[in-house]
Amino acid sequence: MTYDLNAAGQRAKLAARALAKASSDEKNRAVLAIADALEAHSEAILAANARDLEAARARGLAETLIRDRFDLTSRMGGIIRDVRKVAELPDPVGTVITDSTLANGLNARKVRTPIGVIGMIYEARPNVTADCAVLALKTGNASILRGGSEVFHSNMAVMAAISGALHALNLPHVPADSIQFIESTDRAYVEQLLKLSQFVDMIIPRGGQSLHDFCRQNATIPVITGGLGIVHQFVDDTANLDHALSIAVNAKTQRPSVCNALDTLLVHEAIAGEFLPRAVQTLAPMGVTFRAEPRALALVDGLPGVQPAGEQDFDTEWMQLILGLKVVDGLDDAIEHINAHSTFHSEAIITETPEHADRFVREIDAAAVFVNTSTRFNDGSALGLGAEIAVSTQKLHARGPMALEELTTYKWVVVGSGQTRP
């Protein structure tokens, strides 16, 4: 079907102007109405999701990917709870960031405001449709969403519930056009959205490297990239090996297809002979297979699931139960490897030497750096921020989990009593 994206942009811009007048209570009422609608339409959403799952399996996609990214069967309750939690979070809009009175009597305040219209482009994960919709709404932003083709029917069903809720609520300051979804799998609409600068204020792509590159190369709108992580854990020679192993298990196996899951295990040569066989013997029964560079391979060759690393294996975000293994000379070598191969999303060191931890934190310029804990904590909820729209790996405007505050900008409000500039 043909989708008029230009008209959608016009509607979104008008909706953003209406949302600027919305009170926190109105926005929260809308968010809760969306949660109620998702609950009421759960059966229809799961039926649509079943169509997408069947198609994904027919295409031969990996079952772990389907379960972790596409399948809503066991997640609807969690999605609905997460939406309701957004209503409980403080509204950042209108928050005064700084407030000062100048020598001439002027009062100058920096105040949080909505960004305006956000274009969100994401792959798979139909839960993201609900997350993005309510986070944008809560912060007074209109949104135009474009989800992945693999879960198109799921997204359309989620969006039908959202749109129906806003129409039924009929709040003048929260119009139904506040949240729109591109109702087509045609990739031409992605490029059109990237150039809709007269209506869209910011683009957030959430997906793989090719999506990020395409958005950066084609957008005429500011782009904040998020969701791509080639993630490392360095096990230092002074590490508590029990901790290092349990952290690696959590980071690799809890949800292998997410952006903060572990991709490469770097191990100090002094403890590699003890630690690497133990790691392989623990992880292999969990379904993990391994890509080992020569020094690591010499220590684990013949163990289950181990094979030599290929040329591109340390530049791959696996998103499945595959783990790269490498022996390094020490901290300098580990830092050099990470700086050469990282996407600077989530990086971890396991060490009992504070000086090594301090150097790692200073010299690894990732969005989140972890000391003696799992990279899986690079998440808005896990870090106490509430829900997130993405994890930004950029340095401007927002970095790390993009929660409610990161979906706002600010304006200066200057109040005087007749002052003129001399």
C-alpha positions as CSV (number, residue, x, y, z in Angstrom):
1,M,0.0,0.0,0.0
2,T,1.0,3.6,-0.5
3,Y,1.8,5.6,2.6
4,D,1.8,9.4,2.5
5,L,4.8,10.1,4.7
6,N,4.7,13.9,4.0
7,A,1.1,14.0,5.3
8,A,2.2,12.0,8.4
9,G,4.9,14.5,9.0
10,Q,2.5,17.4,8.9
11,R,0.2,15.6,11.3
12,A,3.0,14.9,13.7
13,K,4.2,18.5,13.7
14,L,0.6,19.7,14.6
15,A,0.4,16.9,17.3
16,A,3.7,18.1,18.8
17,R,2.3,21.6,19.1
18,A,-0.7,20.2,20.9
19,L,1.4,18.0,23.2
20,A,3.4,21.1,24.2
21,K,0.2,22.2,26.0
22,A,-0.5,18.9,27.7
23,S,-0.2,18.6,31.5
24,S,1.6,15.7,33.1
25,D,-1.8,14.4,34.2
26,E,-3.1,14.3,30.6
27,K,0.0,12.5,29.4
28,N,-0.2,10.0,32.1
29,R,-3.9,9.4,31.4
30,A,-3.0,8.7,27.8
31,V,-0.2,6.3,28.8
32,L,-2.5,4.4,31.1
33,A,-5.1,4.2,28.4
34,I,-2.6,2.7,26.1
35,A,-1.7,0.1,28.7
36,D,-5.4,-0.8,29.1
37,A,-5.8,-1.1,25.4
38,L,-2.8,-3.4,25.0
39,E,-4.2,-5.6,27.7
40,A,-7.7,-5.6,26.1
41,H,-6.2,-6.4,22.7
42,S,-3.6,-8.9,23.8
43,E,-5.3,-11.8,22.1
44,A,-5.3,-10.0,18.7
45,I,-1.7,-8.9,19.2
46,L,-0.6,-12.5,20.0
47,A,-2.5,-13.8,17.0
48,A,-0.7,-11.3,14.7
49,N,2.6,-12.2,16.4
50,A,2.0,-15.9,15.7
51,R,1.8,-15.0,12.0
52,D,5.2,-13.3,12.2
53,L,6.7,-16.2,14.1
54,E,5.5,-18.7,11.5
55,A,6.9,-16.6,8.7
56,A,10.3,-16.2,10.5
57,R,10.6,-20.0,11.0
58,A,9.6,-20.6,7.4
59,R,12.5,-18.3,6.4
60,G,14.9,-20.4,8.4
61,L,15.8,-17.7,11.0
62,A,17.6,-19.0,14.1
63,E,15.2,-20.1,16.8
64,T,17.2,-18.3,19.5
65,L,16.7,-15.0,17.6
66,I,13.0,-15.7,17.1
67,R,12.4,-16.4,20.8
68,D,14.5,-13.5,22.0
69,R,13.5,-10.8,19.6
70,F,10.2,-11.6,17.9
71,D,8.2,-13.8,20.3
72,L,5.6,-11.9,22.5
73,T,4.0,-15.1,23.8
74,S,5.4,-14.7,27.3
75,R,6.0,-11.0,27.2
76,M,2.7,-9.3,26.9
77,G,2.2,-9.0,30.6
78,G,5.7,-7.4,31.0
79,I,5.1,-5.0,28.1
80,I,1.8,-3.8,29.7
81,R,3.5,-3.5,33.1
82,D,6.4,-1.5,31.6
83,V,3.9,0.9,29.9
84,R,2.1,1.5,33.2
85,K,5.5,2.2,35.0
86,V,6.1,5.0,32.5
87,A,3.0,6.8,33.9
88,E,4.6,6.6,37.4
89,L,7.9,8.2,36.3
90,P,8.5,11.9,36.9
91,D,7.7,14.1,33.9
92,P,10.9,15.9,33.0
93,V,9.2,18.5,30.9
94,G,9.3,21.9,32.6
95,T,12.0,20.9,35.0
96,V,14.4,23.8,35.8
97,I,17.9,22.7,35.1
98,T,19.6,25.9,36.2
99,D,18.2,29.1,37.7
100,S,20.2,32.3,38.4
101,T,19.6,36.0,38.9
102,L,22.1,38.2,37.2
103,A,23.6,41.4,38.5
104,N,21.2,43.4,36.3
105,G,18.2,41.7,37.9
106,L,17.4,39.4,35.0
107,N,16.3,35.9,36.0
108,A,17.8,33.3,33.6
109,R,16.5,29.7,33.7
110,K,17.3,26.7,31.6
111,V,14.2,24.6,31.3
112,R,13.6,21.1,29.9
113,T,11.3,21.0,26.8
114,P,10.2,18.3,24.3
115,I,12.4,17.8,21.2
116,G,9.3,17.9,19.0
117,V,8.9,15.1,16.5
118,I,11.0,12.0,16.8
119,G,11.4,9.5,13.9
120,M,12.2,6.0,15.3
121,I,13.6,3.3,13.0
122,Y,14.1,-0.1,14.5
123,E,14.6,-3.8,13.6
124,A,12.5,-6.7,15.1
125,R,11.3,-6.4,18.7
126,P,7.6,-5.5,18.5
127,N,7.8,-4.5,22.2
128,V,9.8,-1.5,21.0
129,T,6.7,-0.1,19.3
130,A,5.0,0.2,22.7
131,D,8.1,1.4,24.5
132,C,8.9,4.2,21.9
133,A,5.3,5.3,21.7
134,V,4.8,5.9,25.4
135,L,8.3,7.3,26.2
136,A,7.9,9.9,23.4
137,L,4.4,10.7,24.6
138,K,5.4,11.1,28.2
139,T,8.0,13.6,27.2
140,G,5.7,15.6,25.0
141,N,7.1,14.4,21.7
142,A,5.2,13.2,18.7
143,S,6.6,10.2,17.0
144,I,6.7,8.5,13.7
145,L,7.7,4.8,14.0
146,R,9.1,2.4,11.5
147,G,9.5,-1.2,12.7
148,G,11.1,-4.2,11.1
149,S,9.5,-6.2,8.4
150,E,10.0,-9.5,10.3
151,V,7.3,-8.4,12.9
152,F,5.1,-6.2,10.7
153,H,1.9,-7.8,11.7
154,S,2.7,-7.7,15.4
155,N,3.6,-4.0,15.1
156,M,0.4,-3.2,13.3
157,A,-1.6,-4.9,16.0
158,V,0.2,-3.1,18.8
159,M,-0.3,0.2,16.9
160,A,-4.0,-0.5,16.4
161,A,-4.4,-0.8,20.1
162,I,-2.4,2.4,20.8
163,S,-4.3,4.4,18.1
164,G,-7.6,3.2,19.3
165,A,-6.8,4.2,22.9
166,L,-5.9,7.7,21.9
167,H,-9.0,8.1,19.7
168,A,-11.3,6.9,22.5
169,L,-9.6,9.1,25.1
170,N,-10.1,12.2,22.9
171,L,-7.9,14.5,24.8
172,P,-7.4,17.8,22.9
173,H,-3.8,18.1,24.0
174,V,-3.0,14.4,23.2
175,P,-4.2,13.9,19.7
176,A,-4.2,10.4,18.1
177,D,-1.6,11.6,15.6
178,S,0.9,12.0,18.5
179,I,1.9,8.4,17.6
180,Q,2.0,7.2,14.0
181,F,3.4,4.1,12.4
182,I,4.6,3.7,8.8
183,E,2.2,1.1,7.5
184,S,4.5,-0.4,4.9
185,T,7.6,-2.6,4.8
186,D,8.9,-0.7,1.7
187,R,12.4,0.5,2.6
188,A,11.9,3.6,0.5
189,Y,10.0,5.1,3.3
190,V,13.0,4.8,5.6
191,E,15.0,7.1,3.2
192,Q,12.0,9.5,2.9
193,L,11.8,9.7,6.7
194,L,15.4,10.5,7.0
195,K,14.9,13.5,4.7
196,L,11.7,14.8,6.3
197,S,13.5,17.7,8.0
198,Q,10.7,20.2,7.7
199,F,8.7,18.1,10.1
200,V,11.0,15.7,12.0
201,D,13.5,17.0,14.6
202,M,15.5,13.9,15.4
203,I,16.0,10.3,14.1
204,I,16.8,7.4,16.4
205,P,17.8,4.2,14.5
206,R,18.0,1.0,16.6
207,G,19.6,-1.9,14.9
208,G,22.7,-3.2,13.2
209,Q,25.7,-1.4,11.6
210,S,24.1,-1.3,8.1
211,L,21.1,0.6,9.5
212,H,23.2,3.0,11.4
213,D,25.5,3.7,8.4
214,F,22.5,4.2,6.1
215,C,20.9,6.7,8.5
216,R,24.1,8.7,9.0
217,Q,24.8,8.8,5.3
218,N,21.3,9.7,4.1
219,A,19.7,11.8,6.9
220,T,19.1,15.6,6.7
221,I,18.0,15.4,10.3
222,P,20.2,14.9,13.5
223,V,20.7,11.2,14.1
224,I,21.4,9.5,17.4
225,T,22.5,6.0,16.8
226,G,21.9,3.3,19.4
227,G,21.6,-0.5,19.8
228,L,24.8,-1.7,18.2
229,G,27.3,-3.3,20.6
230,I,30.4,-5.4,20.1
231,V,31.0,-6.0,23.8
232,H,34.1,-7.2,25.6
233,Q,34.9,-8.5,29.0
234,F,38.6,-8.4,30.1
235,V,39.6,-10.8,32.8
236,D,42.7,-9.4,34.5
237,D,45.4,-11.6,36.2
238,T,44.2,-10.4,39.6
239,A,40.5,-11.1,38.9
240,N,38.3,-13.2,41.2
241,L,37.8,-16.0,38.7
242,D,34.6,-17.2,40.2
243,H,33.1,-13.7,39.7
244,A,34.6,-13.4,36.2
245,L,32.9,-16.7,35.2
246,S,29.5,-15.9,36.7
247,I,29.6,-12.4,35.1
248,A,30.6,-13.9,31.7
249,V,27.7,-16.5,31.9
250,N,25.2,-13.7,32.7
251,A,26.5,-11.3,30.0
252,K,26.6,-14.0,27.3
253,T,23.6,-16.3,28.0
254,Q,20.9,-14.3,29.7
255,R,19.7,-12.6,26.5
256,P,22.2,-13.3,23.8
257,S,20.6,-11.2,21.1
258,V,20.6,-7.9,22.9
259,C,23.1,-5.1,22.4
260,N,24.7,-5.3,25.8
261,A,25.4,-9.1,25.5
262,L,29.0,-10.3,25.6
263,D,30.7,-10.9,22.3
264,T,34.4,-11.3,23.1
265,L,36.2,-12.6,26.2
266,L,39.7,-11.3,26.7
267,V,41.9,-13.2,29.2
268,H,45.2,-12.2,30.7
269,E,47.9,-14.7,29.7
270,A,48.8,-15.4,33.3
271,I,45.5,-16.9,34.2
272,A,44.3,-18.0,30.7
273,G,45.4,-21.6,31.2
274,E,43.2,-22.0,34.2
275,F,40.3,-19.7,33.3
276,L,39.6,-20.4,29.6
277,P,39.1,-24.2,29.8
278,R,36.8,-23.6,32.8
279,A,34.9,-20.9,30.9
280,V,34.4,-23.2,27.9
281,Q,33.4,-26.2,30.0
282,T,30.8,-24.0,31.8
283,L,29.3,-22.2,28.8
284,A,29.3,-25.1,26.3
285,P,26.5,-27.0,28.0
286,M,24.5,-23.8,27.8
287,G,24.7,-24.0,24.0
288,V,27.6,-21.5,23.6
289,T,30.1,-22.1,20.8
290,F,33.5,-20.4,20.6
291,R,35.7,-18.6,18.1
292,A,39.3,-18.8,19.5
293,E,42.4,-16.9,18.2
294,P,45.6,-19.1,18.1
295,R,46.8,-18.6,21.7
296,A,43.3,-19.2,23.1
297,L,42.8,-22.2,20.8
298,A,45.9,-23.8,22.1
299,L,44.4,-23.9,25.6
300,V,40.9,-25.1,24.6
301,D,41.3,-27.0,21.4
302,G,39.3,-30.2,21.5
303,L,36.8,-28.9,24.0
304,P,33.1,-28.8,22.9
305,G,32.1,-26.1,20.5
306,V,35.6,-24.6,19.9
307,Q,36.8,-23.6,16.5
308,P,39.5,-21.2,15.2
309,A,38.5,-17.6,14.9
310,G,37.9,-16.2,11.4
311,E,39.2,-12.9,10.1
312,Q,36.1,-10.9,10.9
313,D,35.0,-12.7,14.1
314,F,36.3,-10.0,16.5
315,D,34.4,-7.4,14.5
316,T,31.1,-9.2,14.8
317,E,28.1,-8.5,17.1
318,W,27.0,-12.1,17.4
319,M,23.5,-11.7,18.7
320,Q,23.5,-15.4,19.4
321,L,25.3,-18.0,21.6
322,I,28.7,-17.5,20.0
323,L,31.7,-16.1,22.0
324,G,35.1,-14.9,20.8
325,L,38.1,-16.0,22.9
326,K,41.4,-14.2,23.0
327,V,44.5,-14.3,25.2
328,V,46.1,-10.9,25.8
329,D,49.5,-10.0,27.2
330,G,47.9,-7.7,29.8
331,L,45.9,-4.5,30.4
332,D,47.7,-2.6,27.6
333,D,47.0,-5.3,25.1
334,A,43.3,-5.6,26.2
335,I,42.8,-1.9,25.9
336,E,44.4,-1.9,22.5
337,H,42.2,-4.7,21.3
338,I,39.0,-3.1,22.6
339,N,39.9,0.3,21.1
340,A,40.5,-1.4,17.7
341,H,37.3,-3.6,17.6
342,S,34.7,-2.0,19.9
343,T,31.6,-0.1,19.0
344,F,31.9,1.6,22.4
345,H,28.6,0.5,23.8
346,S,29.4,-1.6,26.9
347,E,32.9,-2.8,28.1
348,A,33.9,-4.6,31.3
349,I,37.0,-5.3,33.3
350,I,37.2,-8.0,36.0
351,T,40.1,-7.1,38.4
352,E,41.1,-6.8,42.0
353,T,43.6,-4.1,41.2
354,P,42.1,-0.6,41.6
355,E,44.8,1.0,39.4
356,H,43.9,-1.4,36.6
357,A,40.2,-0.6,37.0
358,D,41.0,3.2,37.0
359,R,43.1,2.9,33.8
360,F,40.4,0.9,32.1
361,V,37.7,3.4,32.9
362,R,39.9,6.3,31.7
363,E,41.1,4.7,28.5
364,I,38.0,2.9,27.3
365,D,35.7,5.6,25.9
366,A,32.5,3.5,25.8
367,A,29.0,4.8,26.6
368,A,29.1,2.5,29.7
369,V,32.2,1.0,31.4
370,F,31.8,-1.8,34.0
371,V,34.1,-2.9,36.7
372,N,33.5,-6.3,38.3
373,T,30.0,-6.6,37.0
374,S,28.0,-7.6,33.9
375,T,27.5,-5.5,30.8
376,R,23.9,-6.5,30.9
377,F,23.4,-3.5,33.3
378,N,23.7,-1.0,30.4
379,D,19.9,-0.5,30.4
380,G,17.7,2.3,31.5
381,S,15.7,0.2,34.0
382,A,18.7,-1.5,35.4
383,L,20.5,1.8,36.0
384,G,17.5,3.3,37.8
385,L,16.3,5.6,34.9
386,G,13.1,3.8,34.1
387,A,12.3,2.7,30.6
388,E,14.6,3.6,27.7
389,I,14.1,4.2,24.0
390,A,17.7,3.1,23.0
391,V,21.3,3.0,24.2
392,S,23.2,5.8,22.5
393,T,26.8,5.2,21.5
394,Q,27.2,8.8,20.4
395,K,28.8,11.7,22.4
396,L,26.5,14.6,21.6
397,H,23.1,15.2,23.4
398,A,22.7,11.8,24.8
399,R,25.0,8.9,25.7
400,G,24.1,5.5,27.1
401,P,20.5,4.6,28.0
402,M,18.1,7.2,26.5
403,A,15.4,7.5,29.1
404,L,12.9,10.3,29.7
405,E,15.4,13.1,30.3
406,E,17.4,12.2,27.2
407,L,14.2,12.7,25.1
408,T,14.1,16.3,26.0
409,T,16.1,19.3,25.1
410,Y,16.0,22.7,26.9
411,K,15.3,26.3,26.3
412,W,16.4,29.5,28.1
413,V,13.7,31.5,29.8
414,V,14.9,35.0,30.7
415,V,12.6,37.2,32.8
416,G,13.2,40.8,33.4
417,S,11.5,44.0,34.7
418,G,12.1,46.3,31.8
419,Q,15.9,45.9,31.4
420,T,17.6,46.8,28.2
421,R,21.1,45.9,27.1
422,P,23.5,48.8,27.4
